[in-house]
Amino acid sequence: MNARHKLILAPMFFIFLSCVTGIIAGHWALLSPWIYFLGVCLAAIIFFILSKPDKFIFLSCLAAFGMTIFRMAGICTPDYSDQHVVRFCNGKSHRISGTINSLPKKYPNKTRYTINCSNIDTEPAVGKLILTVYHDYSKKSVRSLRYGEHIILTSKIRAIRNFSNPGGYDYEFRMRLKGITGSVYANFHNIIQTGGLDCSFVALTMRFLQRTRFRFSSTVAIASQSTDENPPDFFAKQARAVLTALVTGQKEMIHESTRDDFSKAGLSHILAVSGLHMSLVGFGFYSLFVYILNRQPSYVITGRAKKTAGFLTLLPLTIYAFFAGFSPSTQRALIMAAVFLTSFLIEKEKDPLNTLYFAACLILFIDPGALFSISFQLSFFCVFFIISGFIFLGKTLGLPENKWIKRICLTILTTVFAGIGATPLTAFYFNMFSMVQVGTNFVMIPVIGFLCLPLGLAGLVSITFWPGLAHLLLTLDIHILSYCLQVIHWVSGFDWTWARVVTPRPSEIIIYYALILCLGFAIMEKNKRAIYLTFLLIGAGIISTGQGMLKRFYPGKLVVHTLDVGQGNAAVIITPDGKILLIDAGGFGGRSSFDTGRYIVGPFLWKNWVYSLDAVLLTHPDSDHMNGLCFIFENFKVRQWIKNNGTSSSLVFKALMRMAEEKDIKIITPGPDPCRFSWGQVRINILGKDPHLGDNDNNNSLVTQLDFLSFSILFPGDIEKNREKELVHTKNFSLQSNILMAPHHGSCSSSSELFLDAVSPSDVIISCGYMNRHKFPCRMVLQRYRENRISIFRTDMMGAVTLKSDGLGYTVKTHRNN
């Protein structure tokens, strides 16, 4: 880079760095933000006196740091008033009055909105809630609530809470960044539409966008019925959902298996509205405006047609950004497009890196919480590495002169550079690495990005003016997308095309990015210091990886993690020599689509560098113990599955049995005689129930005891008093244990005095959901524990419970500190 380029680049880079530092400091501030800010000011004054930097850059960085740290601290430590909705999250039903202030997010059996509260019961209220409206589209079409519409409903207000597990997704924090602190649920017929509408300019514009979205989705639905399959097959239905996502940004209707196929093929970025979409929209409207203005003699004579067209293009770009959901990736693309168009208008040199930093700073000034968004991080790093990669290429190898070869190289290299930037983040968030992303992007980006997407956008524009043409374009688009989805599904079906990876630690991600940048700089500038730093970073990466492997395979202690999976059970046992046993995996029944295996148990195992499971034990086939296991069986190597002799008619149980057969998982079914095996110094004793004894499914639970030298822990599943009485008199099976996993989540039907006397635990762990409908744990049971001087650890109040033992003593740590 020349000196001029460095001078242009440096200010925005350091301002961007100051924004990031301020946001992180505001998020993690243990003290008042003023203390941090004054400390930074003092350090900055000393730095200014010693080095005398440019005053403008210095003051801009200080201002950026100050603004972001105070804004972020205010978001992370809000001071709720007495009228805030958070005061009404008490488990009681309330009459809620408010206004819809978001576009609807439609799922297969529900629609979600954000509601701005005005009254709760008879009291004024402030704050935002998530409103989930359940419906059945197969029976009756339900009209969406409109933006700015006033409604009244009666519902319990549930506080936004996390599943509190080490390294788990902080949903509560993400919602707090949006100002949302609670959620309500209702059926559509229980909502009173008062007829009141917000008639402000913003509300009118958002309702227009909502109507346009609805018309487009309806036209796509009609077009999908025109496919060869009648009714449409799975791929035709998913083509409809993918087309809607490509054009409108609404990805909620895309099936989880289709999302997985895109991830395995390295094509997930296609589903996000970003630079490609904004470029096509901008190019289309710019060309249209140039064509119209060139027909005006005054613009032809003065030569202002192109500049005026560039200025006019900003309006449809902004409208489309809001239409597509205004995600961080869309914001970044819009700002960069606006900066480039402005540079074109004022005839200034365009600097892509400087523009990227400016876009990032503007987003972070407006919304500091965007820094923690997956969309922002992936978008920023991908674009940064694409721009940096081509700068590096221009200074080293260059590009071929042949036009077509050059275009092919640009397409391939763009994918490679974006992949380099996205790899650690996709590993961190999605634990996925695609082996074929270069090839699939080379084929699918031209087809989906430059054929299907323009067809969809053309269909969107022509819906109002020429509905017949829109129907024709969208029908053709769905046909093409359907074939594309079949190809993607076929490619992702091969095991060698993708791999699951463990979760890298933040330090390893920093080492990775620093190593790539140092290596590129060393090659480009032939700088010896950069070469030495490259070798130093390689050594740091090897040491960090070695420490992670040592902790995973030789922990030296027995570690038992009782995970917070809501109203269910899931426990991960790691033996001193690195063997892994999973007991249950949680799960939800009814209308809930939340997969505890996908979103809780699986990510927790990957964060602990677990690829395979030596054994999975299912105490009994109830949904709150079993439903999370499907994802585990699909994505982990399971050597043996230990289950009771019970069966279930549920689809999940049938899927588990099918996968066990397909993946050649050994199935062990313990009987009434204790089944014993050892992993080093850890002895595992499992007791099934005599099948001839009648009782309910809960009493058929497997009872498991782990012994490590003089320490023991008992997992009794959901057994009740009758089975407890039977266990007390069972020969060759000692119940006495230091730790007891509370039977049946602390139900009144369990934890009898006779059973507690036989186990004689010092501590009990209760795995249950916060304010669950069963009202577990039972007050009488809690009182019984206290009378027996048993310490109580609850996942609903304390989050995940982690126990470590050296075989003599043990320690217990909870994820929440209350």
Buried (B, 14 or more C-beta within 10 A) or exposed (E): BEEEBEEBBBBBBBBBBBBBBBBBBBBEBEEEBEEBBEEBEEEBEEEBEEEEBEEEBBEBBBEBBBBBBBBBBEBBEBEEEEBBBBBBBEEEEBEBBBBBBBBBBBBEEBBBBBBBBBBBEEEEBBBBBBBBBBBEEEEEEBEBBBBBBBBBBBBBBBBBBBBBBBBBBEEBBBBBBBEBBBBBBBEBEEBEBEEEBBEEEEBBBBBEBBEBBBBBBEBBBBBBBBBEEEEBBBBBBBBBBBBBBBBBBBBBBBBEEBBBBBBBBBBBBBBBBBBBBBBBBBEBBBEBBBEBBEEEEEBEEEEBBBBBBBBBBBEBBBBBBBBBBBBBBBBBBBBBBBBBBBBBBEEEEEBBBBBBBBBBBBBBBEBBBBBBBBBBBBBBBBBBBBBBBBBBBEEEEEBEEEEEEEEEBBBBBBBBBBBBBBBBBBBBBBBBBBBBBBBBBBBBBEBBBEBBBBBBBBBBBBBEEEBEBBBBBBBBBBBBBBEBBBBBBEBBEEEEBBEBBBBBBEEBBBBBBBBBBBBBBBBBEEBEEBBEBBEBBBEBBEEBBEEBEEBBEEBEBBBBBBBBBBBBBBBBBBBBEBBBBBBBBBBBBEEEEBBBBBBBBBBBBBBBBBBEBBBBBBBBBBBBBBBBBBBBBBBBEBBBBBBBBBEBEBEBBEBBBEBBEEEEBEEEEBBBEBBBEEBEEBBBBBBBBEEEEEEEBBBBBBBBBBBBBEBBBBBBBBBBBBBBBBBBEBEEBBBEBBBBBBBBBBBBBBBBEEBBEBBEBBBBBBBBBBBBEBEBBBEEBBEBBEEBEBEBBBBBBBBBBBBBBBBEEBEBEBBBEE
